[in-house]
Amino acid sequence: MMGIPDAYLVRTAFLTKYGYSPDLTYDEILCEFQRRYDRAQTLRAENAGLHRMMLIIEGMTESAPKEEAAREREVRKLRLRGLTEKSGYGVTELDQMVEGYAARLEAEWIQRMR
């Protein structure tokens, strides 16, 4: 039996992986998601590097050095590993669910752009 309900687990894992505040509502998450992806698209149009775009998507400072970003990713990865231990899901399973959550946000973002 799993200790954390799936919806709560996926939401928490998404917020952790991408550096969102844990107290955001779904609509606030969607707004922040849109803001980040709009900024990343602007950077892409300016031929900014992938590193800078990923920093924005992951909720880090755009000018963060690679070493700092790597440390933050490692901290997040450890937190996610803790979630998998409590839930009974594996790391890959949880990551797939998180990416499904991100895909749902992206679909809503695209719908709102129309």
C-alpha positions as a Python dict, from the first residue, in 0.01 Angstrom:
ca = {
    (1, 'M'): (0, 0, 0),
    (2, 'M'): (123, 346, -83),
    (3, 'G'): (165, 606, 188),
    (4, 'I'): (99, 915, -27),
    (5, 'P'): (-207, 955, -252),
    (6, 'D'): (-113, 964, -621),
    (7, 'A'): (-250, 1312, -704),
    (8, 'Y'): (-78, 1468, -403),
    (9, 'L'): (242, 1278, -477),
    (10, 'V'): (255, 1384, -842),
    (11, 'R'): (180, 1747, -760),
    (12, 'T'): (444, 1752, -485),
    (13, 'A'): (699, 1584, -711),
    (14, 'F'): (630, 1831, -993),
    (15, 'L'): (664, 2130, -760),
    (16, 'T'): (988, 1986, -623),
    (17, 'K'): (1144, 1896, -957),
    (18, 'Y'): (1068, 2233, -1116),
    (19, 'G'): (1116, 2454, -811),
    (20, 'Y'): (762, 2583, -764),
    (21, 'S'): (641, 2709, -429),
    (22, 'P'): (454, 2430, -246),
    (23, 'D'): (164, 2657, -149),
    (24, 'L'): (51, 2748, -502),
    (25, 'T'): (-298, 2668, -626),
    (26, 'Y'): (-337, 2487, -957),
    (27, 'D'): (-421, 2816, -1134),
    (28, 'E'): (-114, 2980, -983),
    (29, 'I'): (100, 2687, -1097),
    (30, 'L'): (-43, 2724, -1447),
    (31, 'C'): (30, 3099, -1451),
    (32, 'E'): (388, 3044, -1334),
    (33, 'F'): (430, 2762, -1588),
    (34, 'Q'): (310, 2997, -1865),
    (35, 'R'): (541, 3274, -1747),
    (36, 'R'): (842, 3044, -1745),
    (37, 'Y'): (771, 2891, -2084),
    (38, 'D'): (698, 3229, -2242),
    (39, 'R'): (1034, 3354, -2112),
    (40, 'A'): (1210, 3039, -2236),
    (41, 'Q'): (1055, 3089, -2581),
    (42, 'T'): (1177, 3448, -2584),
    (43, 'L'): (1527, 3328, -2495),
    (44, 'R'): (1510, 3064, -2769),
    (45, 'A'): (1417, 3333, -3023),
    (46, 'E'): (1723, 3526, -2903),
    (47, 'N'): (1938, 3214, -2955),
    (48, 'A'): (2016, 3193, -2584),
    (49, 'G'): (2177, 2871, -2473),
    (50, 'L'): (1986, 2569, -2353),
    (51, 'H'): (2137, 2612, -2004),
    (52, 'R'): (1970, 2951, -1962),
    (53, 'M'): (1635, 2827, -2090),
    (54, 'M'): (1642, 2527, -1855),
    (55, 'L'): (1722, 2753, -1560),
    (56, 'I'): (1403, 2949, -1632),
    (57, 'I'): (1192, 2635, -1676),
    (58, 'E'): (1333, 2493, -1353),
    (59, 'G'): (1261, 2813, -1161),
    (60, 'M'): (1620, 2911, -1103),
    (61, 'T'): (1785, 3247, -1153),
    (62, 'E'): (1858, 3299, -1520),
    (63, 'S'): (2219, 3389, -1445),
    (64, 'A'): (2288, 3099, -1206),
    (65, 'P'): (2627, 2937, -1271),
    (66, 'K'): (2621, 2576, -1390),
    (67, 'E'): (2770, 2452, -1062),
    (68, 'E'): (2498, 2621, -856),
    (69, 'A'): (2226, 2482, -1083),
    (70, 'A'): (2379, 2134, -1059),
    (71, 'R'): (2375, 2153, -678),
    (72, 'E'): (2011, 2265, -675),
    (73, 'R'): (1916, 1981, -912),
    (74, 'E'): (2091, 1734, -684),
    (75, 'V'): (1902, 1865, -379),
    (76, 'R'): (1575, 1832, -568),
    (77, 'K'): (1668, 1482, -683),
    (78, 'L'): (1727, 1378, -321),
    (79, 'R'): (1389, 1519, -220),
    (80, 'L'): (1224, 1329, -505),
    (81, 'R'): (1400, 1011, -397),
    (82, 'G'): (1252, 1063, -50),
    (83, 'L'): (906, 1089, -207),
    (84, 'T'): (957, 762, -394),
    (85, 'E'): (1058, 584, -75),
    (86, 'K'): (740, 700, 100),
    (87, 'S'): (514, 621, -195),
    (88, 'G'): (625, 283, -322),
    (89, 'Y'): (681, 418, -675),
    (90, 'G'): (1017, 398, -844),
    (91, 'V'): (1215, 703, -957),
    (92, 'T'): (1132, 643, -1324),
    (93, 'E'): (762, 592, -1253),
    (94, 'L'): (743, 911, -1053),
    (95, 'D'): (933, 1106, -1318),
    (96, 'Q'): (692, 982, -1585),
    (97, 'M'): (396, 1096, -1375),
    (98, 'V'): (560, 1436, -1320),
    (99, 'E'): (614, 1477, -1694),
    (100, 'G'): (249, 1382, -1750),
    (101, 'Y'): (152, 1662, -1511),
    (102, 'A'): (376, 1902, -1704),
    (103, 'A'): (218, 1789, -2032),
    (104, 'R'): (-128, 1863, -1889),
    (105, 'L'): (-12, 2214, -1791),
    (106, 'E'): (133, 2262, -2138),
    (107, 'A'): (-194, 2155, -2301),
    (108, 'E'): (-387, 2407, -2089),
    (109, 'W'): (-130, 2675, -2169),
    (110, 'I'): (-173, 2610, -2543),
    (111, 'Q'): (-554, 2619, -2509),
    (112, 'R'): (-537, 2958, -2337),
    (113, 'M'): (-312, 3096, -2613),
    (114, 'R'): (-582, 3035, -2874),
}
